[in-house]
Amino acid sequence: MVNAKKVISAFAVALLAGGIGWVAIQASDHDDGETDRKARSLNLTDLYVFRENDQDNGAAAGNLVLVMNTNPRSVARQQYYFSTNARYEFHLTQRADKNAPVTGAADVTLRFEFGAPDGNSRQPVTVTAIRNGSTLSTSTKSGGGSILTTPITEAPNTCMVDLGGSTMKVFAGLREDPFFFDVEQFFRVRADRRANGAAGTVGFRNLETAVDFTKGYNVNAIVVSVPLSFLANGTGATTFDVWETISLPQ
């Protein structure tokens, strides 16, 4: 059982690492636009969490897939990059079952940091796991070689990564935005409800006639398949609360 949520307000507490202050910036409700403080590469969109074998019948049971989408409204055929200053993080709370109290504690954090792109538009990736106070980190694939993003000109590159004796599958790069939103009709419905309240008659279009605003746009995605045993870390946890953040050094 996984409870997924998207962070929609800024954390009031700065994260500390090695004496350097890090602050989590406000997350998106899909697309906040760009500001002087927050570039497009720091704009969160959607979080997806699912068991891998639920989506892929050929996959072995026991892995959880986490997907973080960023950089909304990325136009087709153009390369976009992850920020080289930011930490992109999944946070998970270990829970005994779905009825256990919500604590909001990050028992496990999976962190992704990116270096400058090379001449082939590939960015090196450092993957870090912080589990119950212990830290594991690597920038090398299982068997050797750097963990790299996939540039838009290449087929998806999934890297096998070993952390603490567990193997994860990691992908980072551009993908088509999976979010579906008929923004045209949304504004019509909103205007109708503002004018007429519950008596409004304008409704949403059906799936066959709805216009998907995000069709043709890309997002920069971080996808990781993680063994549930790695996330539970001997605690016996069977349920995980999950949220995502992007943070910058102060």
ROMARKOL-769382 format. One line per field, with one value per residue: x, y, z of N, C-alpha, C in turn; residue in one letter. Coordinates in steps of 0.05 Angstrom, whole numbers, plus 5000, padded with zeros to 4 digits. Layout:
BEGIN
nX = X ...
nY = Y ...
nZ = Z ...
caX = X ...
caY = Y ...
caZ = Z ...
cX = X ...
cY = Y ...
cZ = Z ...
aa = A ...
//
This chain:
BEGIN
nX = 5017 5012 5013 5008 5030 5032 5076 5052 5063 5113 5166 5178 5223 5293 5335 5393 5459 5522 5537 5519 5464 5401 5343 5275 5238 5175 5128 5097 5028 5018 5039 5072 5094 5150 5196 5239 5264 5253 5270 5249 5269 5265 5213 5163 5120 5083 5074 5083 5068 5076 5069 5115 5103 5049 5040 5072 5068 5109 5147 5184 5155 5155 5181 5180 5158 5178 5161 5181 5162 5185 5199 5156 5117 5156 5179 5171 5226 5267 5323 5324 5349 5365 5371 5436 5447 5410 5375 5339 5287 5256 5214 5200 5156 5160 5111 5070 5020 4962 4929 4961 4985 4996 5059 5092 5147 5210 5232 5260 5299 5307 5354 5372 5423 5452 5503 5539 5520 5550 5586 5550 5501 5489 5478 5515 5496 5485 5465 5433 5417 5383 5372 5338 5375 5425 5471 5477 5512 5523 5554 5561 5546 5521 5571 5604 5621 5592 5530 5482 5441 5388 5394 5353 5359 5370 5354 5316 5355 5365 5393 5427 5434 5472 5460 5478 5476 5429 5394 5376 5335 5346 5323 5332 5310 5280 5210 5145 5094 5051 5005 4936 4894 4840 4844 4818 4762 4759 4765 4718 4679 4692 4681 4626 4607 4622 4589 4538 4535 4515 4475 4495 4506 4544 4587 4642 4677 4669 4714 4726 4720 4748 4801 4868 4911 4965 4986 5038 5075 5135 5165 5217 5237 5247 5256 5252 5261 5253 5272 5224 5241 5288 5269 5238 5277 5287 5248 5199 5159 5101 5073 5077 5083 5090 5126 5150 5205 5241 5302 5345 5411 5421
nY = 4976 5043 5111 5168 5236 5304 5356 5419 5466 5510 5484 5502 5494 5493 5448 5415 5402 5380 5429 5466 5505 5484 5498 5481 5495 5525 5479 5457 5461 5436 5469 5525 5565 5608 5642 5694 5670 5617 5575 5542 5490 5478 5470 5431 5380 5329 5272 5203 5139 5070 4998 4959 4910 4915 4946 4924 4863 4828 4840 4827 4815 4861 4909 4980 5034 5100 5163 5226 5285 5342 5410 5433 5442 5436 5443 5404 5367 5397 5404 5399 5412 5384 5421 5440 5455 5439 5394 5339 5304 5245 5230 5185 5155 5103 5056 5013 4994 5013 5037 5059 5115 5178 5207 5243 5240 5234 5177 5151 5179 5190 5216 5257 5285 5329 5337 5382 5383 5341 5342 5312 5323 5295 5288 5276 5235 5234 5188 5184 5152 5161 5129 5119 5149 5132 5138 5126 5128 5138 5149 5116 5065 4997 4951 4988 5052 5117 5141 5166 5217 5212 5240 5278 5260 5206 5136 5113 5107 5063 5057 5011 5009 5001 5001 4993 4937 4928 4929 4981 5010 5063 5120 5182 5238 5269 5260 5250 5291 5260 5280 5296 5346 5386 5446 5489 5478 5476 5529 5550 5522 5540 5596 5593 5571 5611 5652 5630 5595 5535 5526 5527 5505 5488 5437 5389 5366 5302 5245 5234 5282 5320 5367 5358 5395 5388 5355 5338 5367 5361 5333 5336 5278 5238 5172 5117 5050 5014 4964 4940 4919 4946 4997 4987 4969 4932 4944 4923 4950 4959 4995 5059 5128 5179 5234 5291 5335 5394 5423 5479 5507 5554
nZ = 5000 4982 4997 4963 4956 4935 4949 4966 4989 5017 5057 5124 5151 5143 5108 5131 5110 5115 5137 5102 5085 5062 5027 5018 4961 4941 4916 4854 4832 4787 4747 4759 4730 4712 4754 4782 4823 4817 4768 4707 4709 4762 4774 4798 4773 4768 4812 4812 4837 4840 4843 4809 4782 4777 4733 4695 4671 4664 4700 4760 4824 4881 4874 4878 4839 4829 4805 4786 4757 4724 4701 4666 4606 4567 4503 4443 4414 4434 4476 4546 4612 4677 4737 4759 4809 4846 4891 4876 4904 4930 4984 5036 5083 5129 5143 5184 5166 5128 5165 5204 5242 5210 5204 5178 5175 5144 5133 5094 5044 4976 4936 4880 4843 4795 4746 4703 4633 4583 4519 4490 4510 4556 4625 4684 4739 4809 4856 4918 4978 5038 5094 5151 5180 5160 5106 5037 4976 4906 4842 4801 4755 4764 4754 4731 4701 4689 4718 4676 4646 4596 4533 4488 4437 4438 4450 4507 4565 4614 4676 4716 4784 4842 4911 4976 4970 4944 4882 4839 4788 4745 4711 4678 4644 4585 4575 4545 4571 4616 4639 4635 4614 4601 4590 4565 4570 4624 4641 4620 4649 4700 4696 4687 4735 4771 4755 4758 4801 4835 4800 4750 4683 4648 4631 4636 4577 4544 4541 4488 4460 4489 4497 4501 4538 4550 4511 4468 4495 4534 4594 4643 4670 4728 4742 4783 4801 4858 4905 4950 4998 5007 5019 5064 5099 5141 5178 5174 5148 5108 5082 5051 5057 5009 4983 4945 4933 4911 4925 4941 4951 5004
caX = 5000 5027 4998 5025 5020 5050 5080 5041 5071 5141 5174 5187 5249 5314 5349 5422 5476 5550 5541 5507 5435 5385 5315 5256 5222 5147 5123 5076 5003 5025 5056 5071 5108 5177 5201 5267 5275 5249 5271 5232 5280 5259 5184 5152 5093 5067 5086 5069 5079 5061 5084 5124 5089 5021 5040 5087 5063 5134 5165 5182 5141 5173 5194 5163 5167 5173 5165 5180 5163 5193 5204 5132 5115 5180 5169 5182 5251 5286 5335 5323 5367 5361 5388 5461 5450 5388 5371 5312 5284 5232 5214 5181 5152 5155 5087 5064 4997 4947 4916 4981 4984 5014 5079 5106 5175 5223 5249 5278 5301 5323 5363 5384 5437 5460 5525 5537 5518 5574 5582 5528 5477 5484 5485 5521 5476 5492 5441 5439 5395 5386 5353 5338 5399 5449 5473 5490 5513 5540 5550 5570 5527 5530 5589 5622 5611 5576 5501 5478 5414 5384 5388 5329 5366 5376 5334 5318 5377 5359 5418 5425 5450 5474 5463 5475 5470 5404 5396 5354 5335 5343 5322 5328 5310 5255 5188 5121 5078 5028 4982 4914 4878 4825 4845 4798 4736 4761 4759 4689 4664 4697 4666 4598 4601 4624 4566 4512 4536 4507 4455 4510 4499 4567 4602 4667 4673 4676 4742 4729 4721 4765 4827 4890 4929 4993 4994 5060 5095 5151 5174 5241 5227 5264 5242 5269 5249 5267 5261 5209 5257 5307 5254 5229 5302 5285 5228 5173 5139 5088 5059 5095 5074 5111 5123 5173 5214 5266 5314 5368 5428 5415
caY = 5000 5068 5136 5188 5263 5324 5379 5443 5490 5509 5476 5524 5487 5489 5423 5421 5380 5388 5457 5483 5506 5479 5505 5470 5516 5517 5461 5465 5447 5425 5488 5551 5584 5614 5667 5700 5651 5589 5570 5520 5464 5474 5469 5405 5376 5307 5250 5178 5117 5045 4973 4954 4888 4922 4959 4908 4836 4813 4849 4812 4829 4870 4935 5003 5053 5128 5180 5254 5300 5370 5425 5430 5458 5433 5439 5381 5368 5415 5392 5414 5400 5386 5440 5429 5466 5430 5367 5328 5283 5230 5225 5163 5147 5074 5052 4985 4988 5037 5050 5070 5145 5193 5222 5264 5237 5223 5155 5145 5199 5184 5242 5257 5309 5328 5353 5397 5365 5338 5349 5297 5331 5276 5298 5256 5234 5221 5178 5181 5143 5166 5110 5117 5161 5123 5149 5111 5146 5129 5161 5096 5043 4970 4941 5009 5073 5137 5143 5188 5222 5206 5263 5275 5248 5178 5118 5114 5093 5056 5050 4994 5023 4985 5016 4976 4910 4927 4940 4998 5018 5093 5135 5211 5251 5279 5243 5265 5296 5242 5293 5302 5369 5402 5472 5506 5473 5482 5558 5554 5512 5558 5621 5587 5568 5637 5668 5617 5577 5507 5524 5527 5482 5481 5414 5381 5349 5274 5239 5234 5310 5338 5376 5355 5418 5380 5338 5348 5378 5342 5339 5322 5257 5220 5148 5097 5026 5008 4941 4947 4911 4968 5019 4978 4970 4915 4954 4908 4968 4949 5018 5082 5155 5188 5261 5299 5363 5404 5443 5495 5517 5582
caZ = 5000 4980 4997 4949 4958 4924 4967 4953 5004 5024 5084 5140 5163 5124 5111 5135 5101 5114 5144 5082 5088 5038 5032 4998 4950 4938 4894 4835 4830 4761 4733 4771 4713 4720 4769 4785 4843 4809 4740 4698 4717 4790 4776 4799 4762 4780 4826 4808 4853 4835 4843 4782 4770 4771 4707 4676 4679 4663 4722 4785 4846 4902 4868 4877 4820 4836 4782 4791 4733 4728 4676 4649 4581 4550 4476 4429 4398 4447 4500 4572 4631 4705 4750 4770 4837 4862 4899 4870 4925 4939 5013 5043 5111 5133 5160 5187 5150 5120 5188 5222 5242 5192 5219 5162 5178 5120 5141 5071 5023 4952 4926 4854 4837 4767 4738 4677 4610 4566 4491 4479 4525 4578 4651 4704 4761 4834 4870 4946 4995 5067 5106 5180 5190 5146 5079 5016 4952 4883 4816 4783 4750 4770 4733 4723 4683 4702 4714 4658 4635 4568 4517 4472 4411 4442 4462 4536 4578 4642 4690 4740 4805 4867 4936 4999 4962 4930 4855 4831 4760 4745 4686 4680 4618 4575 4567 4540 4595 4617 4651 4616 4625 4581 4603 4553 4582 4653 4645 4614 4672 4723 4692 4690 4764 4784 4748 4764 4824 4831 4778 4725 4665 4631 4643 4622 4554 4547 4534 4459 4449 4506 4484 4521 4537 4553 4489 4453 4513 4549 4621 4652 4688 4743 4747 4797 4811 4883 4920 4975 5021 5012 5031 5091 5115 5165 5197 5169 5136 5084 5070 5050 5048 4991 4972 4929 4936 4899 4944 4931 4973 5011
cX = 5018 5008 5016 5013 5041 5052 5070 5046 5100 5145 5184 5215 5269 5327 5379 5438 5504 5554 5530 5477 5422 5356 5297 5239 5193 5143 5099 5051 4999 5043 5052 5082 5136 5179 5231 5280 5273 5248 5253 5243 5275 5229 5175 5125 5080 5085 5070 5084 5063 5080 5090 5108 5060 5019 5054 5084 5089 5153 5162 5169 5162 5187 5173 5175 5159 5179 5161 5182 5168 5194 5180 5134 5141 5172 5184 5208 5271 5297 5332 5339 5356 5380 5413 5465 5430 5390 5342 5308 5256 5235 5193 5181 5146 5131 5080 5041 4983 4933 4935 4980 5004 5033 5092 5136 5187 5242 5269 5276 5318 5329 5377 5397 5450 5484 5520 5536 5545 5567 5559 5502 5470 5494 5493 5503 5489 5467 5449 5413 5402 5364 5357 5365 5425 5448 5489 5490 5531 5534 5558 5549 5538 5547 5607 5609 5593 5546 5496 5449 5413 5378 5365 5334 5371 5353 5337 5340 5371 5385 5412 5444 5449 5478 5458 5467 5444 5407 5371 5357 5329 5342 5318 5330 5283 5236 5164 5105 5054 5002 4962 4897 4866 4823 4824 4771 4736 4754 4730 4672 4668 4681 4636 4590 4603 4599 4540 4512 4528 4488 4469 4505 4523 4583 4627 4660 4681 4704 4746 4732 4738 4791 4848 4910 4958 5003 5016 5081 5110 5155 5201 5233 5250 5248 5261 5252 5266 5255 5247 5225 5278 5293 5245 5253 5300 5264 5202 5152 5128 5074 5078 5080 5097 5105 5150 5180 5238 5277 5339 5385 5421 5440
cY = 5025 5092 5157 5216 5281 5347 5404 5468 5487 5499 5500 5519 5481 5462 5430 5397 5391 5417 5476 5482 5501 5485 5493 5492 5506 5501 5470 5449 5437 5443 5516 5573 5590 5641 5671 5679 5622 5586 5546 5493 5458 5472 5440 5403 5353 5286 5225 5156 5092 5021 4966 4932 4893 4935 4943 4879 4819 4820 4832 4829 4839 4896 4957 5023 5081 5145 5209 5269 5330 5384 5424 5448 5458 5426 5416 5388 5388 5403 5411 5398 5402 5407 5427 5438 5453 5401 5359 5303 5271 5225 5204 5159 5117 5071 5022 4976 5014 5051 5062 5101 5157 5210 5245 5262 5224 5201 5147 5169 5189 5210 5239 5285 5306 5346 5367 5377 5364 5346 5334 5301 5311 5289 5275 5258 5222 5213 5173 5172 5148 5150 5110 5126 5153 5132 5131 5128 5134 5146 5142 5074 5016 4960 4963 5029 5092 5134 5168 5192 5214 5231 5257 5260 5218 5163 5118 5096 5088 5045 5032 5005 5005 5004 4996 4948 4906 4940 4956 5003 5048 5103 5165 5223 5260 5257 5260 5268 5278 5255 5301 5324 5385 5430 5491 5503 5479 5512 5564 5545 5531 5584 5617 5585 5594 5654 5656 5599 5549 5504 5524 5502 5473 5459 5409 5364 5320 5269 5241 5262 5329 5343 5375 5377 5410 5362 5352 5362 5356 5351 5325 5303 5243 5196 5128 5074 5016 4983 4951 4940 4932 4991 5012 4977 4955 4924 4938 4926 4956 4972 5042 5107 5166 5217 5269 5328 5368 5425 5455 5503 5546 5599
cZ = 5000 4980 4985 4953 4945 4944 4953 4969 5013 5052 5098 5152 5141 5130 5113 5125 5099 5120 5124 5084 5061 5045 5010 4988 4946 4913 4877 4839 4801 4746 4744 4753 4724 4734 4771 4804 4833 4779 4732 4708 4747 4795 4776 4784 4777 4793 4821 4824 4847 4838 4814 4768 4765 4743 4686 4685 4679 4685 4746 4807 4866 4897 4868 4857 4829 4812 4791 4764 4739 4700 4657 4625 4565 4522 4462 4415 4410 4472 4524 4592 4660 4717 4762 4799 4856 4870 4892 4888 4927 4969 5019 5073 5112 5152 5161 5169 5144 5143 5208 5220 5223 5209 5204 5163 5153 5130 5119 5052 5000 4937 4899 4849 4810 4762 4712 4654 4595 4538 4478 4494 4547 4604 4670 4728 4786 4849 4900 4960 5024 5080 5136 5191 5177 5117 5060 4991 4931 4859 4794 4779 4760 4747 4722 4703 4698 4698 4698 4651 4606 4553 4498 4446 4414 4453 4492 4547 4607 4654 4714 4760 4830 4891 4959 4993 4948 4903 4848 4801 4759 4717 4692 4652 4610 4567 4561 4566 4596 4628 4630 4628 4602 4593 4591 4567 4612 4658 4639 4638 4696 4720 4696 4720 4779 4779 4758 4788 4817 4808 4751 4709 4647 4645 4627 4598 4559 4536 4504 4447 4466 4492 4506 4518 4537 4530 4473 4470 4527 4578 4625 4674 4702 4750 4761 4806 4834 4896 4945 5000 5028 5026 5060 5110 5141 5184 5195 5157 5111 5069 5071 5042 5031 4983 4959 4935 4917 4918 4932 4955 4978 5006
aa = M V N A K K V I S A F A V A L L A G G I G W V A I Q A S D H D D G E T D R K A R S L N L T D L Y V F R E N D Q D N G A A A G N L V L V M N T N P R S V A R Q Q Y Y F S T N A R Y E F H L T Q R A D K N A P V T G A A D V T L R F E F G A P D G N S R Q P V T V T A I R N G S T L S T S T K S G G G S I L T T P I T E A P N T C M V D L G G S T M K V F A G L R E D P F F F D V E Q F F R V R A D R R A N G A A G T V G F R N L E T A V D F T K G Y N V N A I V V S V P L S F L A N G T G A T T F D V W E T I S L P Q
//
